[in-house]
């Protein structure tokens, strides 16, 4: 049995939706003020030579937003460099706050690689952190590993 009749039906349906959306946008007055603006990227001060982040997660608590993210350098075991502090590993997890989602303030380190003992199983690599508030307490969840020596990273 051919898949074309069903696919054609889906395409015609999408076409009707798009046409309807264009028609309703055409009816909107042209002098409607735009109230939403944004700027991308937002830079986060203090991450080193590149003030960028990956894997951001935002938690709202009252009138304040909190952000945690993967910080540059985004290092893995093949990037280890004995000439750099902590072998060039990821620095850890910082906590930022904002009231408007545009201006972010560094609050503190939540987890800092340089402060962890050498045998810590998550010393050198951190990614995709999440911050959760449960029962009035904050919890940090983060993936990590230690690539100094396999014996420190038993879980793999």
C-alpha positions in Angstrom: 0.0 0.0 0.0 1.3 3.4 -0.9 2.2 6.0 1.8 1.4 8.9 -0.5 -2.3 9.4 0.2 -1.7 9.8 4.0 1.4 12.0 3.4 -0.5 14.1 1.0 -3.3 14.6 3.6 -0.7 15.7 6.2 0.9 18.1 3.7 -2.4 19.6 2.7 -3.4 20.0 6.4 -0.1 21.8 7.2 -0.5 24.0 4.2 -4.0 25.0 5.4 -2.7 25.8 8.9 0.1 28.0 7.5 -2.2 29.8 5.1 -4.7 30.4 8.0 -1.9 31.8 10.2 -0.7 34.1 7.4 -4.2 35.4 6.8 -4.8 36.2 10.6 -1.4 37.9 10.7 -2.3 40.0 7.7 -5.4 41.2 9.5 -3.3 42.4 12.5 -2.7 46.2 12.6 0.7 47.2 11.3 1.2 49.8 14.1 1.1 47.2 16.9 4.0 48.0 19.2 6.6 45.3 19.7 7.1 44.7 23.4 9.5 41.7 23.3 13.2 42.1 22.6 16.1 39.8 23.2 19.8 39.7 22.7 21.7 36.5 22.0 24.2 35.5 23.2 24.2 36.7 26.8 27.7 36.8 28.1 28.6 35.5 31.6 31.5 37.3 33.2 34.4 35.4 34.7 34.5 32.1 32.9 38.0 32.7 31.4 39.0 33.6 27.9 35.6 32.7 26.5 32.6 33.9 28.5 30.2 31.3 27.2 28.1 28.5 28.6 26.4 25.4 27.4 23.5 23.3 28.7 21.9 26.2 30.7 19.2 25.4 33.2 17.1 28.1 34.9 15.2 27.8 38.2 12.8 30.5 39.3 12.4 31.1 43.0 10.1 34.0 43.9 11.2 37.1 41.9 14.7 35.7 41.2 15.9 33.4 38.5 19.0 31.2 39.1 21.1 29.7 36.3 23.6 26.8 36.3 25.4 25.7 33.2 28.4 23.8 31.7 31.3 26.2 31.7 34.1 26.7 29.3 36.6 25.0 28.8 34.4 22.0 27.8 37.2 19.6 28.3 37.3 15.8 28.1 40.0 13.3 28.8 41.7 13.6 25.4 42.1 17.4 26.1 44.2 17.0 29.2 47.2 19.4 29.2 49.8 19.1 32.0 50.8 22.7 31.3 47.4 24.1 32.5 45.9 24.3 35.9 43.9 21.1 36.8 45.3 19.6 33.5 43.0 22.0 31.6 39.8 20.4 32.9 36.4 22.0 33.2 36.4 24.5 36.1 33.2 23.4 37.8 29.7 24.8 38.2 28.9 28.5 39.0 25.5 29.9 40.2 24.2 33.0 38.6 21.1 35.1 39.5 18.9 37.5 37.6 15.6 39.4 38.1 15.1 40.1 34.4 16.7 37.2 32.5 19.0 39.7 30.8 21.4 40.9 33.5 23.1 38.0 35.3 25.2 38.2 38.5 27.7 35.6 39.6 26.7 34.5 43.0 29.2 31.8 43.8 30.8 28.5 42.8 28.6 25.5 43.6 31.3 23.1 42.6 34.9 23.9 41.8 37.3 21.4 40.3 40.4 23.0 41.9 39.0 22.6 45.4 38.2 18.8 44.9 40.7 16.1 46.0 42.5 14.3 43.2 40.6 11.0 43.9 37.2 12.6 43.6 35.2 10.7 40.9 33.9 13.9 39.3 36.9 16.2 39.5 37.6 17.0 35.9 34.5 16.9 33.8 31.2 18.5 34.5 28.2 18.8 32.2 24.5 19.6 32.1 24.0 20.7 35.7 20.5 21.1 37.1 19.4 23.0 40.2 16.2 21.9 42.0 14.4 23.2 45.0 12.6 20.5 47.0 11.2 21.0 50.5 12.9 24.4 51.0 16.4 22.9 50.1 18.4 23.3 46.9 19.9 20.3 45.2 22.5 20.3 42.4 22.5 17.4 39.9 25.5 17.2 37.5 27.2 14.7 35.3 30.9 14.3 35.9 34.0 12.2 35.7 37.6 12.1 36.7 40.1 11.3 34.0 43.3 11.6 35.9 43.3 7.8 36.5 40.7 5.1 35.8 40.9 4.0 39.4 39.2 7.3 40.4 36.4 6.9 37.9 35.2 3.4 38.8 31.7 4.1 37.4 33.1 4.7 33.9 
